[in-house]
Amino acid sequence: MLIEGMLTKQELVVMDLLWRADQPLSLHEILEINPNLNRNTLQSVIRRLMQMNMVQVAGYGFNRTSLTRKITYVKSQYEYFKDSYVPDTQKQLTLQCLKTNDDPGFLKECQEIIERRLAHQGS
């Protein structure tokens, strides 16, 4: 079950681009990556994301002869999704992930985390 504060579809599209980028992006670069976005809509989405403290200006760069802001995310993809679900759903997602993942390295890492957490609670 989702909780309030979820991003709109357009906000998620922009956040996904920023989460996947290995560096901050200008609006021009975002439009190059996803030409289906409208420039005016993108500016509005970025403004809303800034108001929600999801993105911030990470610096400035040049686009041809114009100075442009470089945008990066504030809240990681993990933090966003963790905060977007009620605790029972987090538990269900975690259990489902453990039940369906066959990667021994992943399962070993999970086991180590669980053992550390249990040892810490016991002390």
Long-range contacts (C-beta under 8 A, 24 or more apart in sequence): 1-85, 1-86, 1-88, 1-89, 2-84, 2-85, 3-83, 3-84, 3-85, 3-86, 5-52, 5-83, 5-84, 6-84, 7-49, 7-54, 7-80, 10-37, 10-41, 10-45, 11-45, 11-48, 11-49, 11-54, 13-37, 14-42, 14-45, 14-46, 14-49, 15-49, 15-54, 15-55, 15-73, 15-77, 15-80, 16-77, 18-55, 18-71, 18-72, 18-73, 19-73, 19-76, 19-77, 21-72, 23-70, 23-72, 24-58, 24-59, 24-70, 24-71, 24-72, 25-70, 25-71, 25-72, 26-61, 26-63, 26-68, 26-69, 26-70, 26-71, 27-68, 27-69, 27-71, 28-63, 28-68, 30-71, 46-71, 54-80
